[in-house]
Amino acid sequence: MEFRDLKKQYQVLKTDMDKAMTDVATSGAFIMGEPVKMLEQELANYVGVKHCISCANGTDALTLALKTLGIGKGDVVFVPDFTFFSTAEVVALEGALPVFVDVDPDTFNMDPSSLAEAIECVRDDMSLRAKAVIAVDLFGMPANYAEIRKVAKQHDLYIIEDGAQGFGGWTDYDVSNSGVVTPCPKGKRACSFGDISTTSFFPAKPLGCYGDGGAVFTNNDEWADYIRSLRVHGKGSNKYDNVRIGLNSRLDTMQAAILRVKLKAFIDHELADVNRAAEYYTQLITGTLRFSKKEIQITAPTLPKGYGSSWAQYTVRLSVPSGNGTFNREALQAKMKAKGIPTMVYYPIPMSYQTAFRGLRRFVLTPHAENLSKSVLSLPMHPYITREEIRYVVESLVNSI
Ligand SMILES: *Cc1c(COP(=O)(O)O)cnc(C)c1O
């Protein structure tokens, strides 16, 4: 069994995919060819944002966002303590200070009250300027932007949405820039919640290409122009007229063509398929709990009312209900592996404990992030997983603990 079965996906999409790739090879337009523009338009339409600017990867997308907001030395950017390294790495790379905020133990996403607390602590230090929040849509579900926007508004902070895992997730409410929450009958999609939002097309993400890729989303015309310049060496009227220091961060035409085929499948059926798979997982896990007298409790991931996920990961929590007992997660993974089931731990180390961030000042405690890093386990998940496979994973998990 594959953790994320990209080979099966290719077999299903093969006819369209082979044609798309051959067309690019035939055209010879490998850099900024027509498919790049078409993909950007399709992504902007789907997400519901005015501008989509594609780039080389999800990490560059975040860097482009930070540079556009003028974030650098002396600035503070709040990031969740439980995320992939990039989210905080890009802040430090710009010379700014990442301040780690705790997450909600049930949604895994940034806890708005911990954010408020961290902002207060930072305000006490006159040498620091709080500038922005990077909220992450972890494992496919949008962060709590209704609350995060309220807090950010009070303190005049920009919101960057790290939607690397969030693409396809949604909420059925809208958060306007005033921080007012209104019902949104058609839903509002991930990558539309930030002042600037970003995503990644790394192969294992909800919408992945056949290599590296990423995109930035914004409704702001001026910022969009600035990002288009930054991604091609800070170009002015053309790429040999350089008006600022930028990056070489374009999305290859080949990747754009691949993504156009994948986006269509994603919209047509993959997002629905992955949601059906998640529902079946949750149904089996909550069902087995009632009958299991095991020492270790398995908790299925929760989707709060009004939220939709693209299930970048299906992540359960393992806990010992009696309290002080511990369990060996690695041994459990080894047992699963022996049964042919790959599992992953996203993420084993909170940001604030990463070696690269050793010595950084901590402003708030992050007990939930610490706890999750010890208790999470991600199970095989993708649009092509079968009900039989899901049943086998859950049975094996219950029998292995
Ligand atoms: C994958 C990921 C990134 C980085 O994306 P790349 O395309 O690999 O650079 C950033 N943030 C989060 C939360 C991610 O999962």
The ligand as a Gaussian input file, in Angstrom:
#p B3LYP/6-31G(d) Opt

LIG

0 1
 C        5.109000      21.786000       2.064000
 C        4.927000      22.966000       2.903000
 C        5.588000      24.175000       2.638000
 C        6.659000      24.323000       1.604000
 O        6.332000      23.957000       0.336000
 P        7.510000      23.535000      -0.722000
 O        6.810000      23.553000      -2.029000
 O        7.982000      22.181000      -0.311000
 O        8.573000      24.561000      -0.626000
 C        5.297000      25.260000       3.434000
 N        4.420000      25.171000       4.446000
 C        3.774000      24.028000       4.752000
 C        2.792000      24.019000       5.861000
 C        4.017000      22.881000       4.000000
 O        3.389000      21.743000       4.309000

